[in-house]
């Protein structure tokens, strides 16, 4: 029996409004582990709230699963637009992140995307591993301590340090950089001004405003990695309230006008 029949770190492809058809790679595994515990997290319960880097999924298991996906699907490369490291928690917690990206690139010719919460960007080994990715998207949901604690509920990091490390990475990284910002309620004028000033300092290639459209799983379920987790019963899913589209539209226009950075948001 192949090891990947026990836990498959390759899932999807899922349809992403940001990246198209995205083949998911999960470097975290069966126990959801993250340095944040976002109120809207689609994974549901974060079972391990941690900043400790370790090897959760051996690189050879990912290599085997990806090779299997490619060998089973004759048109694998045509069926996907990107390969995305995300999955069951924060991918930069994986100590073998560099090795995983190198392995993916040895098998797939599609761009490698890493979706990160940015909380470990103070570590030079994390920043240097991320340099290998073609695209990096950093979650920047808050610019004030109050919002940071209420939305992301981070372990061991305060907003000023978080923003400083995101800024350092923005200076160093030469690939395509996006900031992803989940809007749960209309922002104050002060928060908007601080955010725009931060963007002007970092100048990412793109801003992606988002809404919590994916339902939150009430329990931990591996299927919650997917966009539309069919195997989860509707009674285990909790729909989240979304702000009206015009709030995203006007914030997006303000960002583009004040920074010149392309800003996208999901259509209703
Ligand atoms: S950073 Fe991502 S995985 Fe971690 S709690 Fe937030 S949404 Fe969930």
Boltz pocket constraint, residues with backbone or C-beta under 6 A from the ligand:
constraints:
  - pocket:
      binder: B
      contacts: [[A, 33], [A, 34], [A, 35], [A, 36], [A, 37], [A, 38], [A, 40], [A, 41], [A, 42], [A, 43], [A, 46], [A, 87], [A, 88], [A, 89], [A, 90], [A, 117], [A, 139], [A, 152]]
      max_distance: 6.0
